[in-house]
C-alpha cells in the first residue's frame, strides 16, 4: 500500500502537518515531553513482551503490546522530528503510509480487545470448559484473525482513497495524517470515499465492539450472581484491567467522533486524538502491570534474576 504512485493523482508533492499550531515557545518542551512518553511506551510494552506469561490472556496481551509499540511508532517519531527541526512537511507516500499503518493497527486493536473480552467471558462464565475452549490453536486463530481483519479494512479504504486527486491546498491541521482532514484537501468528489469509510467502520469495527460489550454484560451478570462479596471482588479483579483499557480506548474514540464538526472544536479533537494515539499505548502496560497479580509476580522474579549475586 505504501508504494502507490501519486504522480497521476496529484500536483501537490508534499503535505504540511500543522501539528499544534504556532507554539514555537513550547517546541523544546513538547519535544522532551513526547520523547519521554515514547521511550516509556517502548519500555513498558517491551517489558510485557519479555515476561513470558503462558496463559491465553497474556498471549493476547503480548499481541496488544506489540501492536501498541508499532501504533505509537507510526506517529511519535515523525512528530518528534517536526518539533525538533520545525520541518512540518511530509510526502504523499509518507502520509499515506502513516495513515495505512495507523488505521490497520487501530482496527486490529478493536479485534484484539474483543478476543480478550471473550477470553474473560469464558474464564468467568464457563470456568470448567475454559482450558478446552481457549486452547493454543484457537488463541492463534483469534490473534491472526485480528491482524488480518485490521489490515483488510484499511486496505479496502486505502484503495478508494488512492483514487482521489489533490491539486489545491496542502495543509492538514493535525499532528498526523488523519483520513478526514486529508479527504478535505481533495479536489475530487469524496462522497464515495466517505460512504466506503462509513461502511467499513460499520462492518469491521461494530462487530468486535458488540462482542466486547456482550461479553461484559454476561460477565457482570455472572459476577452479580456470586453470593459472597469476596468471590465477586476476586472474579471482577480478573477482568478489571481489560475493562479499564476497553473503556479508555472506546470512550475517547466515541467522544472524538460524536463532537460536531467545526474549527471551534479542532483543538479539543487534537487533545482527544492524543489520548488514544499517544497516551493509551503508554498507560496500557501500566494498567496491566499494576492491577494483575501474575504480572506483578513475574516482574518481581525478573527484577530478582537481574540483580547481581
C-alpha positions in Angstrom: 0.0 0.0 0.0 2.9 2.4 0.7 4.2 2.1 -2.9 1.2 3.7 -4.6 2.4 6.2 -7.3 0.7 9.5 -6.5 2.1 11.3 -9.7 -1.1 10.7 -11.6 -3.4 11.7 -8.7 -1.8 15.0 -7.6 0.1 18.1 -8.5 1.0 18.6 -4.8 4.2 16.8 -3.9 4.2 17.4 -0.1 1.7 18.0 2.7 2.2 20.1 5.7 1.1 18.8 9.1 0.4 21.9 11.2 0.5 19.9 14.4 -0.1 22.1 17.4 -0.1 25.4 15.7 2.4 28.2 16.3 3.6 27.2 19.8 7.2 28.0 18.9 8.0 28.9 22.5 6.9 25.4 23.6 8.6 23.4 20.9 11.5 22.1 23.0 9.3 21.4 26.0 6.8 19.4 23.8 9.7 17.6 22.2 11.1 16.5 25.6 7.6 15.6 26.9 6.8 13.4 23.9 10.3 11.9 23.8 9.9 10.7 27.4 6.4 9.4 26.6 7.7 7.5 23.6 10.6 5.9 25.5 8.4 5.0 28.4 5.9 3.4 26.0 8.6 1.4 24.3 10.0 0.3 27.6 6.6 -0.6 29.2 5.3 -2.6 26.2 8.7 -4.4 25.7 8.7 -5.4 29.3 5.2 -7.0 28.9 6.5 -8.9 25.8 9.5 -10.4 27.6 7.7 -11.6 30.7 6.6 -14.8 29.0 3.3 -15.4 30.9 2.0 -18.7 29.5 -1.8 -18.1 29.6 -4.2 -17.2 26.8 -4.9 -13.7 28.3 -1.3 -12.8 28.3 -0.8 -14.2 24.8 -3.3 -11.6 23.7 -1.7 -9.0 25.9 1.7 -9.7 24.2 0.0 -9.1 20.8 -1.5 -5.9 22.2 1.9 -4.7 23.5 3.5 -5.4 20.1 0.6 -3.6 18.4 0.9 -0.6 20.8 4.7 -0.4 20.1 4.0 -0.2 16.4 1.0 2.0 16.9 2.9 4.8 18.7 5.9 4.4 16.4 3.8 5.4 13.3 3.1 8.8 14.8 5.6 9.9 17.5 8.9 9.7 15.6 7.6 11.9 12.9 6.1 14.3 15.5 9.4 14.4 17.4 11.4 15.3 14.2 8.9 18.1 13.4 9.1 19.5 17.0 12.9 19.4 17.0 13.6 20.7 13.5 10.5 22.8 12.7 10.0 20.8 9.5 6.3 20.0 9.2 6.3 18.7 5.7 5.6 15.1 4.8 5.4 13.4 1.3 2.2 12.0 0.0 3.6 8.5 0.1 4.8 9.1 3.7 1.4 10.5 4.7 -0.4 7.6 3.1 1.9 5.0 4.7 1.3 6.6 8.1 -2.5 6.6 7.5 -2.4 3.0 6.4 -0.4 1.6 9.3 -2.2 3.6 11.9 -5.6 2.6 10.5 -4.6 -1.1 10.3 -3.3 -1.1 13.9 -6.4 0.7 15.2 -8.6 -1.9 13.5 -6.5 -4.7 14.8 -6.8 -3.4 18.4 -10.6 -3.5 18.2 -10.4 -7.2 17.4 -7.7 -8.0 20.0 -9.8 -6.3 22.7 -12.8 -8.3 21.6 -10.7 -11.5 21.8 -9.5 -10.6 25.2 -13.1 -9.9 26.4 -14.2 -13.3 25.1 -11.3 -14.9 26.9 -12.5 -13.2 30.2 -16.1 -14.3 29.4 -15.0 -18.0 29.2 -12.8 -17.7 32.3 -15.6 -16.3 34.4 -18.8 -17.7 32.9 -17.5 -21.1 31.8 -14.5 -21.9 34.0 -14.8 -25.7 33.7 -14.6 -25.6 29.9 -12.1 -22.7 29.7 -8.9 -24.7 29.1 -10.6 -26.8 26.5 -12.3 -24.0 24.6 -9.4 -21.5 24.8 -6.7 -23.8 23.6 -3.5 -22.7 21.8 -4.9 -23.3 18.3 -7.9 -21.1 19.0 -5.8 -18.4 20.5 -3.6 -18.3 17.4 -6.7 -18.2 15.2 -8.2 -15.3 17.1 -4.9 -13.3 17.1 -4.3 -14.0 13.3 -7.8 -13.1 12.5 -7.5 -9.8 14.4 -4.4 -8.7 12.5 -5.9 -9.9 9.2 -9.2 -8.0 9.6 -7.5 -4.8 10.8 -5.2 -4.8 7.7 -8.0 -5.8 5.3 -10.3 -3.0 6.4 -7.7 -0.3 5.9 -6.5 -1.8 2.6 -10.0 -1.5 1.1 -10.4 2.0 2.3 -6.9 2.9 1.1 -7.7 1.7 -2.4 -10.6 4.1 -2.6 -8.6 6.9 -1.0 -5.8 6.5 -3.6 -8.2 7.4 -6.4 -8.7 10.9 -5.1 -6.8 13.9 -6.7 -5.1 16.6 -4.8 -4.5 19.8 -6.7 -5.1 22.6 -4.2 -4.3 23.3 -0.5 -1.8 21.0 1.2 -2.1 21.9 4.9 -3.5 19.4 7.3 -4.5 20.9 10.7 -3.4 17.8 12.7 -0.3 16.2 14.0 -0.7 13.0 11.9 -2.3 12.0 8.6 -5.9 11.5 9.7 -8.2 10.4 6.8 -10.9 13.0 7.3 -8.6 16.1 7.1 -6.8 14.5 4.2 -10.0 14.0 2.2 -11.0 17.6 2.9 -8.0 18.7 0.8 -9.0 16.6 -2.2 -10.3 18.3 -5.3 -12.3 15.2 -6.2 -15.8 14.2 -5.2 -15.2 12.5 -1.8 -18.8 11.2 -1.3 -17.9 7.7 -2.3 -14.8 7.6 -0.1 -16.8 8.9 2.9 -19.5 6.2 2.2 -16.9 3.5 2.0 -15.3 4.7 5.2 -18.7 4.6 6.9 -19.5 1.1 5.6 -16.0 -0.3 6.6 -16.4 1.3 10.0 -19.7 -0.5 10.4 -18.6 -3.9 9.1 -15.2 -4.1 10.7 -15.4 -2.2 14.0 -19.0 -2.6 15.1 -18.9 -6.5 15.4 -15.8 -6.5 17.7 -17.3 -3.7 19.8 -20.6 -5.5 20.1 -18.8 -8.7 21.1 -16.8 -6.9 23.7 -20.0 -5.2 25.1 -21.9 -8.5 25.1 -19.1 -10.4 26.8 -19.1 -7.9 29.6 -22.8 -7.9 30.0 -22.6 -11.7 30.6 -19.5 -11.3 32.8 -21.2 -8.7 35.1 -24.4 -10.7 35.2 -22.3 -13.8 36.3 -20.4 -11.8 38.9 -23.6 -10.4 40.4 -24.8 -14.0 40.9 -21.8 -14.9 43.1 -23.2 -14.9 46.7 -20.1 -13.7 48.6 -18.6 -10.2 48.4 -15.1 -11.7 48.4 -16.0 -14.0 45.5 -17.4 -11.1 43.5 -14.3 -9.0 44.1 -12.0 -11.9 43.1 -13.9 -12.5 39.9 -14.1 -8.8 39.0 -10.3 -8.4 39.6 -9.6 -10.9 36.8 -11.2 -8.6 34.2 -10.8 -5.1 35.7 -7.6 -4.3 33.9 -9.0 -5.2 30.5 -12.3 -3.4 31.2 -10.3 -0.3 32.1 -8.3 -0.4 28.8 -11.5 -1.0 26.8 -13.3 1.9 28.5 -10.4 4.3 27.8 -10.0 3.1 24.2 -13.6 3.2 23.1 -14.5 6.1 25.4 -12.1 8.6 23.8 -12.9 7.5 20.3 -16.6 7.8 20.8 -16.3 11.3 22.3 -14.0 12.3 19.4 -16.4 11.2 16.7 -19.5 12.4 18.5 -18.2 16.0 18.6 -19.7 18.2 15.9 -17.5 19.3 13.0 -16.1 22.8 13.1 -13.0 24.8 13.7 -14.0 25.8 17.2 -13.6 22.2 18.5 -10.5 21.4 16.4 -8.1 21.9 19.3 -10.2 19.7 21.6 -10.2 16.9 18.9 -6.4 17.1 18.8 -6.3 16.6 22.6 -8.6 13.6 22.3 -6.6 12.2 19.4 -3.5 12.4 21.7 -5.4 10.3 24.2 -5.9 7.3 22.0 -2.8 7.6 19.8 -0.1 8.5 22.4 -1.4 8.1 26.0 -3.3 4.8 25.6 -0.2 2.9 24.4 1.6 4.4 27.4 -0.9 3.6 30.1 -2.0 0.1 28.9 1.2 -1.7 30.2 0.9 0.3 33.5 -2.7 -0.7 34.0 -2.0 -4.4 33.4 1.2 -4.4 35.5 -0.3 -2.6 38.5 -3.6 -4.4 38.6 -2.6 -8.0 37.8 -1.1 -10.3 40.4 0.5 -12.5 37.7 2.2 -9.6 36.0 3.5 -8.2 39.4 4.8 -11.6 40.4 6.6 -12.0 37.0 8.1 -8.5 37.3 9.3 -9.3 40.8 11.0 -12.5 39.6 12.6 -10.6 36.6 14.0 -8.0 39.0 15.4 -10.7 41.3 17.0 -12.5 38.4 18.5 -9.2 37.1 20.2 -8.5 40.4 23.8 -9.5 40.7 24.7 -12.3 43.2 
